[in-house]
Amino acid sequence: GHGIWLSRYSEIPFFNIPEPDGKSIPPALAGFNMFWTMIILLQVLIPVSLYVSIEIVKLGQIYLIQNDTDFYHEKTDSTIQCRALNIAEDLGQIQYIFSDKTGTLTENKMVFRRCSIAGQEYCHEENAKRLKSYQEMDSEDEDSADHQCGSSTHMSKWRGHNCSAVNEPLNRKPLNQLSGSYPALGGEDGADDVPHSGHVAFSSPIETDVVPDTQLLEKFSQISSHSYRQSEEAGSELSLETMYITDFFLALAICNTVVVSVPNQPRQKMRLSSLGRMPIKSLEEIRQMFQRLSVRRLSSSPLPGVKESSSESPNSFVSKLSIFKMKVAPPALDGAAQRATEPHNTDSPEDSQVLQELDVVNVPAGCEHNSAASSTELSSLPKLCYEAESPDEAALVHAARAYKCILQSRTPDQVTVDFAGLGSLTFQLLHVLPFDSVRKRMSVVVRHPVSNKVVVYTKGADSVMMDLLRTASEGGNNSEMEQKKIKERTQKHLDDYARRGLRTLCIAKKVMNDTEYAEWLNHRFLAETSIDNREALLLESAIRLETELTLLGATGIEDRLQEGVPDTIQALRKAGIKIWMLTGDKRETAVNIAYACKLLEPDDTIFTLKSQSRDACALVMSKILEGIQKNTSAKKKNSQKLGNVSASPSTRAPGFSAGLVIDGRTLEHVLHDSLQDIFLELTEKCRAVVCCQATPLQKSVLVRLVRNKLKAMTLAVGDGANDVSMIQVADTGVGISGQEGMQAVMASDFAISQFRHLRKLLLVHGHWCYTRLTNMVLYFFYKNVAYVNLLFWYQFFCGFSGTSMTDYWILILFNLLFTSVPPIIYGVLDKDVSAEILMQLPQLYMINQKSVAYLPSAFWITLLDAFYQSLVCFFVPYFTYYGSDVDIFSFGNPINTAALFIILFHLLIECKSVTWIHTVVIVGSILFYFVFTLAFGATCKTHNPPSNPYWIMEKHMTDPIFYLVCLLATCVALLPRYLLRVLQGTLFPSPVLRAKRLERLTPEEQREAIKRWKED
């Protein structure tokens, strides 16, 4: 343009200024140079400051999220943590949620519900009743709860073992379970029975206080030290069931990594020898003190249902000292702590003196409980705190403790257990094979203190444990046939537990002779010292050990749903979000929880994908797809036929809904490249997917598959270390600060304390953040285009010379100061719909999933409007001053001022909720502009010779034409935008505008309107 202009006036020297050497610049070269000049002049069109503004807006949005009091969880004293500061808008576009089960959908508070030992089931009716009363106790105060607990404990009576009458499937239980405090069993005050429960992991009273099953307790009381030692040492026959019960509870107490500590005292340290503190007292004096103490302890009342044993006399009690020889003593309680563990109502001053003397000589902890007859009520058990890596381990240890198999101490070399009827047993801890997601089990290798044999105790998932048991050969002996029957009965119990939604574990043992152990130890040593493939060799050595196991029994632990989980899942599904449950639990447990939390509905058609080979898996998926397509077509035809008769919702045929359940072994085939596409096609037709027995690696691969193949926005939520990989792979990772450590929280983008908080985080803050940011970005583009075009239109009248009709300082500061704050406030505080309406109408979330606010059509319409407004803003002053002799800045000042009013009032039209902050910022921007231009015009006498903006604004402030030009330009420029919004809100309201209208209604009218909305 500049070159063409100069070519028209080539004979006039004024327009063709020569170079210093006297030569004239060719028009083509002048046009090329001016092109780059215009690039510099119009660079404001590229919104470089938009990046900074977006970051500031995101920080403001994060600040509002973190200060939302609805995310505060009083019981854990925690609120939401926003660990990622730049992805808040992603919360408004989530299409898939991948959720863990344990600790995420459930409370991760494990309650011991059932067990099966030697094929015999023990249903723990009283414990089931306590759990039921605990679930219904949210409306009762703590005192009445304490009274009910005490009466429930001490008035337990013998009942038959019809377990089905008490324990119903989980999906039939009330779903509005509220967590709360429950008084400790047998104590006068729940807070005293579990010291520091708020600071010790997994110490909720409902978890720690297990009411023993009366029938099992009766059998347990028959275990005596004499018979057990004869059986172990001399190989004499002992009741098989009694042996299984003994080993079962020893496995519960030993096969873990639980750390034992005493309240208000440091963790116990194992002293290699307790004889170092014995010179003060002789052994005979110690025996006499034990005898005096045991006489008083024998007078205490035993537990209900525990039979008195004739062998438990004071002499037999004292004789246990010689049996154990006191050679390696477990950590004894300190004097103060040991005295605190004794019942106050039975300790005489003489007893206290005895205890003090015993403290001097470091008597093994728990010796006062080593006879069944001396067992007091549960309230007299030693006050020990168990700190476990997982709630499952803590629940099993507390269950063993309820049967007087008390884990007293643990060191790297020893584990001490106080077993009622057997006394204090100190096991030499040889090896600990920790749990991993490949083996799905853990084992401990110990040397038994009685038999001196190497014993392996193993617990793990039944899906793998059952394959590791000893197999009965044809014509095998009675022991093998009995083990086969136990396996069959236990498997039935496990299936029943899973159907009820209980978490299941199998308990097994293996006895090794010294030769077998030495051979395995050699392989283990080679694996531990290997440099190459060390992990694989360690895994191989663990697998080599965990074979030919003897099944002892199984456990069923209940993990209750968190408060508000079913409502949250229903709301998220109405918002158009598909939810997948990825869990390591077995299929029956996962499906039961899915029904309980309403991830699956009773009317859903459930397809179970379980195949042993890749070809079979492909065939099954093809058949399922054909079945879904046929059912969908049939539903559509029926709906069309019914629609011709009546259009009422009640007569319409319901849509076909399906759910998919797949196990971990089948996932290995499905995740192969050849089956990924058909698998995703199948999952898209299902309303919910449940992946059970999935490893952490499989979880992350599934999330990555959906994210990359379907190009969908994904969110992963979990609470444990096994969810970290899944959380990191998803677009948005949410960690729940539960009871399995902080690994998931540290790896997440957002951390919440309850799954129900996900509802507001997505439906409210996700909707707001995305809507605010998209509207702010559109407004930023509009603002820059509208202002830069003013300079562009002026180039047609100045020969495209790159001249500006506005002073360069005002041109620079227009975007930097005068119009920078209002868009930021708009992006942080604007609310198109209130939080209450968004929570009640999850359907509004789907608008952002489709990116309605940032469609290409909306972008180009906004740019066209910016072009129109710039034309009006430029040519209204142009025609006003046409033919006059005003200077360049007198012409540009009205244009610049009108542009400021148009851009700011345009923002007011677009705001859905104008607050006092909006008003202050907009009025402040206008006042700041006038103050600056007045001050600048009064101080720039020689700023830009020969022309400068000296006293320009002062003159215009006294000129009525200036005000008329600004008013006319603003009204004409904004009129189309205003009329468009009025017509859109009146004739063609969007769902957001319809929801916005509900805020003006009364609460009764609002409820009715929302009800009609949902019905439509």
Number of C-alpha atoms within 10 A of each C-alpha: 14 21 20 14 17 21 15 11 12 15 10 10 10 9 14 17 12 13 9 7 6 8 9 14 13 14 18 14 11 16 20 12 13 18 18 12 16 17 12 11 18 18 13 17 17 12 17 10 13 18 11 10 20 19 14 18 24 22 17 18 24 22 14 14 22 16 13 13 11 13 21 18 15 9 11 11 8 15 21 24 21 19 17 14 16 17 18 26 22 20 26 26 24 26 21 22 22 25 25 24 24 26 25 24 28 21 20 23 28 28 30 31 26 24 25 24 25 23 25 16 19 20 26 23 25 21 22 22 15 20 20 16 16 21 20 16 19 15 8 10 10 17 13 12 18 21 14 14 21 17 13 19 21 13 9 14 12 11 11 10 16 11 15 11 8 15 19 14 18 23 18 11 13 12 20 15 19 16 18 15 18 25 27 25 26 20 18 14 16 20 16 13 24 23 17 14 17 13 8 16 19 27 24 20 20 23 23 27 27 28 23 26 22 24 17 19 18 15 15 21 22 17 22 19 21 12 17 22 15 15 17 17 13 10 11 11 12 13 12 12 15 18 17 20 21 19 19 23 26 21 24 26 28 27 26 26 20 20 18 20 21 21 18 10 11 9 15 19 14 20 15 14 14 19 15 10 12 14 10 9 13 10 13 9 11 18 17 13 18 22 19 15 21 23 15 15 20 19 12 15 13 17 19 18 17 19 16 14 16 8 16 20 17 18 14 15 23 21 14 18 19 9 11 16 10 16 10 17 22 31 24 25 23 17 16 13 17 19 18 14 18 19 14 10 7 12 16 11 9 11 19 15 14 18 21 17 18 19 20 17 20 23 24 25 22 25 20 21 26 23 30 27 25 26 22 20 19 23 17 16 19 24 19 19 25 25 18 22 17 20 22 24 21 30 28 27 26 26 25 23 27 20 20 27 26 28 27 31 26 25 18 11 13 19 21 27 26 28 30 27 28 22 25 29 22 24 22 19 20 15 14 18 19 15 14 12 13 10 16 18 21 20 25 21 25 25 19 18 14 17 15 15 17 22 20 24 28 27 26 20 21 21 14 14 22 20 12 17 20 17 16 15 10 8 8 11 10 10 11 17 16 16 20 20 14 21 21 14 18 27 19 13 23 25 18 18 25 25 22 22 30 31 26 25 21 25 28 27 25 19 19 16 11 12 9 12 16 12 10 16 15 12 16 20 12 15 20 14 11 13 9 9 9 14 13 11 18 20 16 14 21 20 12 13 20 22 15 16 22 24 28 29 29 28 25 26 22 26 25 26 27 23 19 19 26 21 16 20 22 16 19 25 20 16 22 19 23 22 22 23 24 32 25 24 24 24 23 21 23 27 26 22 29 23 17 23 24 18 24 23 17 8 10 15 15 18 17 16 17 16 19 11 13 18 11 14 20 19 12 17 20 15 12 17 18 13 12 20 14 12 15 16 13 14 17 16 13 15 17 15 13 15 15 8 10 12 12 9 11 8 12 17 16 13 13 19 18 19 20 23 20 21 22 22 16 21 24 14 20 25 17 11 8 12 16 18 16 15 18 16 13 18 19 13 17 20 21 24 24 25 28 25 24 22 22 19 14 19 29 22 16 20 24 19 18 18 19 10 11 13 11 16 21 26 26 29 32 31 32 23 17 22 27 26 20 30 29 20 20 24 19 22 28 29 30 26 26 22 18 21 16 17 18 29 27 16 20 29 22 25 27 26 25 26 24 20 21 24 22 20 22 25 27 25 24 25 29 29 28 24 23 27 25 19 18 26 20 17 23 21 18 24 27 21 24 25 27 20 21 25 22 19 15 20 19 13 10 14 16 22 21 21 19 18 21 22 19 13 10 18 18 13 14 17 18 12 13 22 21 17 17 23 26 23 19 25 28 24 22 23 20 19 22 15 16 11 17 23 18 15 19 21 19 22 26 20 19 22 22 11 15 14 19 17 11 11 11 12 16 13 12 19 20 14 18 23 19 17 28 27 17 22 30 25 17 21 23 17 10 14 15 12 8 9 9 11 13 16 20 22 21 24 22 26 27 23 20 27 26 23 18 25 22 19 16 20 19 17 14 18 19 16 15 15 11 8 13 21 13 11 16 23 14 15 20 16 12 14 20 17 13 15 20 19 15 19 19 15 13 14 14 11 14 12 9 6 13 19 26 22 18 20 25 15 13 15 13 10 11 9 15 21 16 14 20 22 15 15 26 24 16 16 25 19 12 14 16 15 11 11 14 13 11 13 15 11 8 12 14 13 12 15 16 14 22 17 13 18 15 10 11 10 11 8 13 17 14 12 15 16 13 10 13 12 8 7
